[in-house]
Amino acid sequence: MVDLACGLKERGHTVEFFVYFPQYDFYASRLETAGIGVHRYRKGRGFSFAVVWKLIALTRGRDFDVVLAFLNAPTIYAELALLIARKAILVVSERCSHHDDRSAIAGNFRRALHCVADSVVSNSRSHAAWLRTKWWLSDKVAVVYNGFDVNSFGNAMPMPARPQEIRLLAVGRVCPQKNLINLIAGLHLFHDRNGYAPNISWVGKRDVDADGRKYGNSVLELLDRYPAIKAGWRWLGEQRDMRSIFRAHHAFVHPSRYEGLPNAVCEALACGMPVLVSDVCDHSLLVEDGRRGFLFDPEIPESIAAALQKLVDLNPADWAEFSAEAQSFAAAHLGLGQMVSAYETLFSDLVNR
C-alpha cells in the first residue's frame, strides 16, 4: 500500500491514509518524506464501531474521490462506513485465497458486504475467477498483481560450484498452509538418493495460537527424525532486510498449499533466483515448469524431491538462463509502475463512470 500511495503521489494525485494501529509505524517516515498525510486512531481489541464512525466523519469532512481498503478487517470497516454515509467510490481488496476462509458461512457473509463496493480487486487470477462465481460480484472483480521495485533487489548468488553447496531460501509463516512437513519429507527423499540435501533457510514467524504451536511442534519433531535435514535447516525468524537475505541464497522454494499472489516468489524472481514452487493458484503463471524454475505437487513429497533433483541437475548455462528469464519476467509483469498504472486506470474509470 505504501508503494502504491507513493507511486500515485508522484503522478500528481492526493493520497492520505487512515490507520487504526498507529503503533505499527514502520513506514511512517517514508510516508512523511513523500508528503502523504496519515489520519491515526488507536482502537482497542476486537471489532470497533468507533473505527466506522471515524471513517464516516473523515469521508464526510473531506472531498475524497476514492476510498481503497486492503485486507479483510479494513475492508469491512470501509464497507460499513460507506454504507451509512456514501461519499466516495469504494474499492476493496481480496489479498489471499478463498481456501483461507475459516468457514464458508463467514466467508460468504464477509463477501456479501462487497455489494457496497464499486470494485473488488484480487491480486491473483485464480481467486478472481472464483470471486466471479458469486453472482453479486461477477461484474465488479478486477485483477491487479502486486508491484515491486524490481531493480532494487540486486542479484541472488550465482550457481555454486557443487550442488551440495546450494542454499535454498523459503519465506512464510510456520503454519499448515506453508506446508513445511511435506517439504521436509521431500528433502528426506532427496537425501536418501543423493547422500546430501540442500541447506534451507526459513524466514518467517511461527503462529502463536494453539493450532500454530501444534503444527510448529510437529515440524520440529519431524526434523528431529531426520538429523541430516535438521543439520542444514536454519530458522531465521522475521527479517526486515529481505533484500540482503535473498542475495545470500542461490534458489527459492515455496511449497505452499494455496496463495493469493506470493510476494516472496515475486521477489525471488526479481533477484534472478530459480524458483521451486507448488503448482497451485497463480504459481504456474509466475513459473512455467522448466522456465524460471520447476513446479511440483505440494501434497506429494516425491514430487518435491523430483523438483529438487531437476534444480541440482541444471548445468551452468541453463541456470544462467533461468536466472535471466526470472528477472526479465519480473521486470515485464511485476514492476511497481504496472501496479500503480493499473490502480490509476481503475480509479479513473470508476470516477468517470
HUPESUL-V985887 format. One record per residue. N is the residue number from 1. RES is the residue in one small letter. PHI is phi in degrees with one decimal (NA if undefined). OMEGA is omega as a letter, one per 40 degrees, with the letter a starting at -180 (NA if undefined). Layout:
N	RES	PHI	OMEGA
N	RES	PHI	OMEGA
//
This chain:
1	m	NA	i
2	v	-66.2	i
3	d	-58.7	i
4	l	-62.5	a
5	a	-60.8	a
6	c	-65.1	i
7	g	-64.6	i
8	l	-67.4	i
9	k	-61.5	i
10	e	-62.8	i
11	r	-91.6	i
12	g	97.7	i
13	h	-87.0	i
14	t	-90.5	a
15	v	-131.1	i
16	e	-136.0	i
17	f	-111.6	i
18	f	-121.7	a
19	v	-129.0	i
20	y	-118.9	i
21	f	-125.0	a
22	p	-65.3	i
23	q	-68.9	i
24	y	-91.5	a
25	d	-112.6	a
26	f	-55.7	a
27	y	-99.9	a
28	a	-59.7	a
29	s	-65.3	i
30	r	-67.5	i
31	l	-65.5	i
32	e	-62.5	i
33	t	-61.9	a
34	a	-78.7	a
35	g	75.3	a
36	i	-102.2	a
37	g	-72.7	i
38	v	-128.0	i
39	h	-92.4	a
40	r	-113.4	i
41	y	-140.2	a
42	r	-95.9	i
43	k	-93.0	i
44	g	-86.5	a
45	r	-76.5	i
46	g	75.0	a
47	f	-66.3	a
48	s	-133.8	i
49	f	-67.4	i
50	a	-61.5	i
51	v	-62.4	i
52	v	-60.7	a
53	w	-64.6	i
54	k	-62.0	i
55	l	-67.1	i
56	i	-60.2	a
57	a	-62.1	a
58	l	-67.0	a
59	t	-72.2	i
60	r	-71.7	a
61	g	-85.7	a
62	r	-128.3	a
63	d	-96.3	i
64	f	-77.9	i
65	d	-84.9	a
66	v	-136.9	i
67	v	-112.7	i
68	l	-116.6	i
69	a	-119.9	i
70	f	-101.5	i
71	l	67.2	a
72	n	-69.3	a
73	a	-64.1	i
74	p	-58.4	i
75	t	-63.3	i
76	i	-62.4	i
77	y	-59.8	a
78	a	-66.2	a
79	e	-65.5	i
80	l	-65.7	a
81	a	-63.5	a
82	l	-80.1	i
83	l	-67.0	a
84	i	-79.7	a
85	a	-134.9	a
86	r	-76.7	a
87	k	-128.2	a
88	a	-158.6	i
89	i	-69.2	a
90	l	-117.7	i
91	v	-119.2	i
92	v	-118.0	a
93	s	-128.0	i
94	e	-115.8	a
95	r	-101.6	a
96	c	-130.3	a
97	s	-142.1	i
98	h	-63.2	i
99	h	-64.4	a
100	d	-85.9	i
101	d	-63.4	i
102	r	-72.4	i
103	s	-154.2	i
104	a	-64.8	a
105	i	-65.0	i
106	a	-64.0	i
107	g	-64.0	a
108	n	-68.5	i
109	f	-62.9	a
110	r	-61.6	a
111	r	-76.0	i
112	a	-62.1	i
113	l	-66.9	i
114	h	-64.4	i
115	c	-61.9	i
116	v	-73.9	a
117	a	-78.1	i
118	d	-86.9	i
119	s	-153.1	i
120	v	-120.1	a
121	v	-100.8	i
122	s	-108.3	i
123	n	-98.4	i
124	s	-146.6	a
125	r	-71.0	a
126	s	-65.1	i
127	h	-71.0	i
128	a	-61.1	i
129	a	-61.6	i
130	w	-67.3	i
131	l	-60.2	a
132	r	-68.6	i
133	t	-74.8	i
134	k	-84.7	a
135	w	-58.6	a
136	w	-78.3	i
137	l	-113.4	a
138	s	-56.0	a
139	d	-101.6	a
140	k	-108.4	a
141	v	-82.7	i
142	a	-128.8	i
143	v	-118.6	i
144	v	-134.2	i
145	y	-69.3	i
146	n	-59.2	i
147	g	-114.3	a
148	f	-136.8	i
149	d	-79.5	a
150	v	-65.7	a
151	n	-81.0	a
152	s	-91.8	a
153	f	-86.5	a
154	g	75.4	a
155	n	-114.2	i
156	a	-69.4	i
157	m	-64.1	i
158	p	-69.6	i
159	m	-54.0	a
160	p	-72.1	a
161	a	-66.6	a
162	r	-127.0	a
163	p	-61.8	i
164	q	-64.5	a
165	e	-95.5	a
166	i	-61.7	i
167	r	-112.0	i
168	l	-93.9	i
169	l	-116.4	i
170	a	-131.7	a
171	v	-134.0	i
172	g	159.6	i
173	r	-63.8	i
174	v	-85.3	a
175	c	-155.3	a
176	p	-56.5	i
177	q	-56.2	a
178	k	-82.3	i
179	n	68.0	a
180	l	-65.0	a
181	i	-63.4	i
182	n	-69.6	i
183	l	-62.9	i
184	i	-62.8	i
185	a	-63.5	i
186	g	-65.1	i
187	l	-62.7	i
188	h	-64.4	i
189	l	-61.6	i
190	f	-60.6	a
191	h	-63.5	i
192	d	-60.1	a
193	r	-88.5	a
194	n	-113.6	a
195	g	80.1	i
196	y	-156.7	i
197	a	-141.5	i
198	p	-59.8	i
199	n	-71.5	a
200	i	-122.5	i
201	s	-109.7	a
202	w	-110.2	i
203	v	-105.3	i
204	g	147.8	a
205	k	-84.6	i
206	r	-96.5	i
207	d	-60.8	a
208	v	-102.2	i
209	d	-75.8	a
210	a	-60.6	i
211	d	-64.7	i
212	g	-64.4	i
213	r	-64.2	i
214	k	-62.6	i
215	y	-66.7	i
216	g	-59.1	i
217	n	-65.9	i
218	s	-64.3	i
219	v	-63.5	a
220	l	-63.5	i
221	e	-64.3	i
222	l	-67.7	i
223	l	-62.4	i
224	d	-64.5	i
225	r	-73.5	a
226	y	-119.1	a
227	p	-60.2	i
228	a	-67.0	i
229	i	-73.4	i
230	k	-60.0	a
231	a	-63.8	a
232	g	-103.2	a
233	w	-104.6	i
234	r	-119.8	i
235	w	-91.3	a
236	l	-100.1	a
237	g	65.0	i
238	e	-79.3	a
239	q	-132.1	i
240	r	-96.3	a
241	d	-93.1	a
242	m	-70.8	a
243	r	-60.7	i
244	s	-65.7	i
245	i	-64.2	i
246	f	-59.7	a
247	r	-69.5	i
248	a	-97.6	a
249	h	-134.1	a
250	h	-95.6	a
251	a	-147.4	a
252	f	-125.0	i
253	v	-129.4	a
254	h	-140.6	a
255	p	-90.8	a
256	s	-54.8	i
257	r	-79.1	i
258	y	-162.1	a
259	e	-155.2	i
260	g	-87.6	i
261	l	-112.4	a
262	p	-75.2	a
263	n	-56.4	a
264	a	-63.4	i
265	v	-65.5	i
266	c	-61.2	i
267	e	-67.7	i
268	a	-62.7	i
269	l	-62.7	i
270	a	-62.3	i
271	c	-83.7	a
272	g	79.5	i
273	m	-85.8	i
274	p	-61.9	a
275	v	-121.0	i
276	l	-101.4	a
277	v	-145.1	i
278	s	-65.4	a
279	d	-87.3	i
280	v	-136.6	i
281	c	49.3	a
282	d	-92.1	a
283	h	-60.8	a
284	s	-71.6	i
285	l	-81.8	i
286	l	-84.8	a
287	v	-131.7	i
288	e	-80.2	a
289	d	-61.9	a
290	g	91.2	i
291	r	-135.8	a
292	r	71.8	a
293	g	162.3	a
294	f	-138.4	i
295	l	-99.7	i
296	f	-148.6	i
297	d	-82.2	a
298	p	-68.8	a
299	e	-92.2	a
300	i	-122.2	i
301	p	-54.7	i
302	e	-60.8	i
303	s	-67.3	i
304	i	-65.0	i
305	a	-61.4	i
306	a	-65.4	i
307	a	-65.7	i
308	l	-60.6	i
309	q	-63.5	i
310	k	-61.6	i
311	l	-64.1	a
312	v	-70.1	i
313	d	-84.9	i
314	l	-62.9	i
315	n	-87.5	a
316	p	-56.7	a
317	a	-66.9	i
318	d	-66.5	i
319	w	-60.4	i
320	a	-62.6	i
321	e	-67.6	i
322	f	-57.7	a
323	s	-63.6	a
324	a	-64.4	a
325	e	-70.1	i
326	a	-60.7	a
327	q	-68.6	i
328	s	-64.8	i
329	f	-63.5	a
330	a	-61.1	a
331	a	-64.4	a
332	a	-79.6	a
333	h	-123.1	a
334	l	-122.4	a
335	g	-71.2	i
336	l	-60.0	a
337	g	-61.7	i
338	q	-63.8	i
339	m	-65.5	a
340	v	-61.7	i
341	s	-64.1	a
342	a	-63.7	i
343	y	-67.5	i
344	e	-60.3	i
345	t	-65.3	i
346	l	-60.2	a
347	f	-61.3	a
348	s	-61.9	i
349	d	-62.0	a
350	l	-67.0	i
351	v	-64.0	a
352	n	-67.5	a
353	r	-72.1	NA
//
